[in-house]
Amino acid sequence: MENVTKLYSILDRTAEMLGPIFEAVNDGVAVRNYSNVIAKTQQEYRNDYALCRLGEFNSKTGEIIPEFPPKMVYIPYKKEL
């Protein structure tokens, strides 16, 4: 479906909150975008974040199809202290 993109958000696992929603054509592109954002984060906090897929958006109809529960697309290893 050419008019459908997927919706994602970055989960701050420490704050237990999702960030702003962004679109990507697939999980691979979303992981690349996530990686670019996380690369700008201080090294000691990078494992605090995970990538979640929230659903799909049809840009032709305006329909949003939620994915519940959100799918964890990328979860970095978090070393326990």
KEGUPA-248243 format. One record per residue: residue in one letter; x, y, z of N, C-alpha, C in turn. Coordinates in steps of 0.02 Angstrom, whole numbers, plus 50000, padded with zeros to 5 digits. Layout:
BEGIN
resn/nu/nv/nw/cau/cav/caw/cu/cv/cw
a/X/Y/Z/X/Y/Z/X/Y/Z
...
# end
This chain:
BEGIN
resn/nu/nv/nw/cau/cav/caw/cu/cv/cw
m/50042/49941/50000/50000/50000/50000/50044/50062/50000
e/50043/50098/49945/50088/50154/49938/50071/50214/49981
n/50010/50220/50004/49991/50277/50045/49996/50264/50120
v/50023/50206/50138/50026/50187/50209/50098/50190/50234
t/50107/50226/50289/50171/50226/50324/50159/50200/50395
k/50212/50181/50426/50208/50155/50495/50223/50213/50543
l/50194/50209/50602/50204/50260/50654/50247/50232/50710
y/50295/50271/50732/50343/50250/50783/50352/50303/50836
s/50379/50282/50892/50398/50327/50946/50457/50297/50984
i/50497/50340/51013/50552/50317/51054/50530/50317/51127
l/50536/50259/51158/50517/50251/51229/50577/50267/51273
d/50567/50313/51319/50618/50325/51371/50602/50277/51427
r/50642/50224/51433/50627/50172/51482/50637/50194/51554
t/50677/50245/51565/50686/50271/51632/50626/50313/51653
a/50603/50356/51609/50545/50399/51623/50479/50361/51613
e/50482/50303/51578/50423/50264/51562/50372/50305/51522
m/50399/50341/51471/50357/50384/51428/50380/50378/51356
l/50332/50384/51311/50347/50385/51239/50358/50457/51217
g/50403/50466/51168/50417/50532/51140/50371/50547/51081
p/50389/50599/51043/50348/50618/50985/50343/50561/50933
i/50287/50559/50899/50275/50508/50848/50308/50529/50783
f/50339/50481/50748/50367/50494/50682/50347/50438/50634
e/50351/50453/50569/50333/50405/50517/50395/50376/50485
a/50389/50314/50461/50440/50282/50421/50406/50230/50377
v/50437/50213/50321/50406/50165/50275/50409/50094/50301
n/50458/50078/50344/50464/50011/50372/50508/50013/50434
d/50513/49955/50467/50552/49951/50529/50626/49967/50519
g/50654/49946/50462/50725/49960/50448/50741/50034/50445
v/50699/50071/50412/50708/50144/50407/50698/50175/50476
a/50649/50151/50513/50637/50177/50581/50697/50165/50626
v/50727/50105/50622/50787/50090/50662/50844/50137/50643
r/50852/50150/50579/50905/50197/50556/50892/50267/50585
n/50830/50291/50582/50813/50357/50610/50824/50358/50685
y/50803/50305/50719/50814/50298/50791/50889/50302/50807
s/50929/50265/50769/51001/50264/50780/51032/50333/50773
n/51008/50372/50724/51034/50440/50714/51017/50485/50774
v/50958/50477/50801/50938/50517/50860/50978/50496/50921
i/50984/50431/50933/51018/50405/50992/51093/50421/50990
a/51122/50426/50931/51193/50442/50925/51208/50511/50953
k/51158/50555/50957/51167/50622/50984/51157/50625/51060
t/51139/50568/51089/51127/50563/51161/51191/50543/51197
q/51200/50566/51257/51260/50548/51296/51265/50472/51301
q/51325/50447/51294/51338/50375/51292/51306/50338/51351
e/51311/50365/51411/51286/50329/51470/51210/50323/51472
y/51174/50361/51430/51101/50358/51429/51072/50322/51369
r/51112/50301/51321/51087/50273/51259/51046/50210/51269
n/51062/50169/51317/51024/50108/51329/50958/50120/51365
d/50944/50182/51382/50881/50199/51415/50823/50203/51366
y/50838/50201/51301/50787/50212/51250/50774/50151/51207
a/50712/50141/51186/50692/50086/51143/50646/50114/51089
l/50642/50079/51033/50601/50100/50977/50536/50059/50975
c/50479/50092/50972/50414/50059/50971/50376/50078/50907
r/50342/50028/50878/50297/50040/50822/50227/50046/50851
l/50192/50101/50836/50127/50115/50865/50069/50098/50820
g/50082/50092/50754/50028/50078/50707/50044/50101/50638
e/49992/50115/50599/50000/50136/50529/49957/50198/50516
f/49978/50236/50466/49942/50296/50445/49932/50293/50370
n/49869/50300/50347/49853/50303/50276/49846/50376/50257
s/49894/50401/50217/49894/50472/50200/49840/50491/50150
k/49810/50442/50118/49756/50457/50070/49689/50465/50106
t/49676/50421/50155/49611/50422/50190/49614/50457/50258
g/49675/50465/50285/49682/50494/50352/49672/50443/50408
e/49661/50381/50389/49649/50329/50439/49714/50312/50477
i/49707/50307/50542/49761/50284/50586/49740/50216/50614
i/49783/50167/50604/49768/50099/50628/49817/50084/50685
p/49793/50085/50747/49838/50073/50803/49862/50001/50807
e/49920/49993/50835/49947/49926/50850/49952/49922/50926
f/49909/49882/50956/49908/49880/51029/49911/49807/51052
p/49958/49794/51096/50005/49841/51124/50058/49860/51072
p/50091/49916/51082/50144/49937/51035/50197/49882/51028
k/50223/49875/50968/50275/49825/50954/50343/49855/50968
m/50382/49822/51011/50450/49845/51024/50493/49822/50964
v/50517/49870/50926/50555/49856/50865/50629/49848/50881
y/50655/49890/50927/50725/49886/50945/50732/49902/51019
i/50762/49855/51057/50773/49865/51129/50847/49852/51142
p/50885/49904/51159/50955/49893/51174/50963/49857/51241
y/51019/49823/51249/51034/49791/51311/51044/49844/51365
k/51013/49834/51422/51022/49881/51477/51056/49844/51535
k/51117/49863/51548/51155/49832/51601/51127/49853/51669
e/51113/49804/51710/51086/49817/51777/51142/49843/51822
l/51126/49892/51863/51176/49920/51910/51174/49885/51975
# end
